[in-house]
Amino acid sequence: MMKPKSTVGVERPTGRPMLTCDLWSEAIKRRTAQVGIVGMGYVGLPLMRTFCGSGFSCLGFDVDTTKVDQLNAGKSYIKHIPSSLIREVVNEGRFRASTDPKSLRKCNAILICVPTPLTKTREPDMSYVESTAHLIADHLQRGQLIVLESTTYPGTTRELVKPILETTGLKAGKDFFLAYSPEREDPGRTDYTTETIPKVVGGFGPTDRRIAVELYGAAVENVIPASSCEVAEACKILENVYRCVNIAMINELKMLFDRMGIDVWEVISAASSKPFGFQPFYPGPGLGGHCIPIDPFYLTWKARQYDMATRFIELAGEINTSMPEYVVRRLAEALNAKKKAINGSKILVLGLAYKKDIDDVRESPSIELIEMLKARGAKVDYNDPYIPKTPMQREHHLHMTSKKLGEAMLKSYDCVLIATDHTAYDYGWLVRHARLVLDTRNATADVKNGRKKIVKA
């Protein structure tokens, strides 16, 4: 039986004492405001670390019982978040994880960090945001601050999240507060952390923005107020479109320069000597991660509502999504030169993560490369020091385990395909013992011996 939606006349269960506009500042200053984070993944877990590290107590909500059990046991499942940190905040009582949505009633702020993937037709899949908004609405308290952090199209907070929350009879900007602050996580970086990356914050109204700015300002070094949720939403989309378009350009030039017999990596290095007017972007086997392969399509979808075609973005998307096909074509050419076909060949893919030195496989081109090679009859294995087995994904499950590298093992493969340039690999050793190496990341640039075995792709 469906649970009836809350209405104005329904008495709502109470959680923590309501924080009015005036009380919010004091609660932030004294660190008595409890922060709830929905989604304990690559965004939510670093965010918890940041707020706990600033003296706040945090609740982590996730529907994945395995994640919740691991966190409460003081264990991390993300490479760059150490288990020692999780144990510390759990043991000190500053953090606990839960699958019970009622626990959100006790939070003063609720930060939404859930996925925003694409559908099979490359349209925004807002089901995670929408279901989370309904879940919060079922337990919404007066005075709570709700912040969406998931990357999305401009207008999502106001047009999708706000109406769902207001089915309770409570009004944004008056009974509860609403804001948008885009996540800017880049897993694996050591020069910037959640605490040091500037935080853009836009509110539904001036009061919403002030409270959200004060909350984030107590945990991160620099907060950038935006005049509205829409500006903050568009800011994140712009950041990722900028990277998507420039990566597409360099991917296209890679394919052109390859035909011309020019090394694109050397070209980029030479161009980077200019001290102004040039920022280097690097080619690869395709785009990976939770942002660049997905977010630009959110804007192209939204643009159609305004009768505009975003031609740059759509063309960039076509180029970037075609890169795995290009890599497979280059592999076929390299095998052909040795009188072999992909069908029946043994291929070892090095690196499953979408970029080096992390354990994140979201949208990784390695996954698509493996599927494409298998579809063409190749016998494919992989190695990744950070990913012992392929995880279950929304659209992929390879049921594979990482193979241990060895001299005899490398020689048994017709080709070693470098898809992710982890620094843990000894590329000179790999080239020495492999029959053929297809390098999509310029990882073998410093290898002196065995250059004839290497093919760039």
Secondary structure, DSSP 8 states (H G I E B T S, - for coil): -------TTS-----S----HHHHHHHHHHT-SEEEEE--STTHHHHHHHHHHTT-EEEEE-S-HHHHHHHHTT---STTS-HHHHHHHHHTTSEEEES-GGGGGG-SEEEE-----B-TTS-B--HHHHHHHHHHHTT--TT-EEEE-S---TTHIIIIIHHHHGGGS--BTTTBEEEE------TT-SS--TTTS-EEEEESSHHHHHHHHHHHHTTSS-EEEESSHHHHHHHHHHHHHHHHHHHHHHHHHHHHHHHHT--HHHHHHHHTTSSSS-------SS--SSSTTTHHHHHHHHHHTTT---HHHHHHHHHHHTHHHHHHHHHHHHHHTTT--STT-EEEEE--SSSTT----TT-HHHHHHHHHHHTT-EEEEE-TT-SB----SS-----B-----HHHHHTSSEEEE-S--TTS-HHHHHHH-S-EEESS-TTTT--TTGGGEEE-
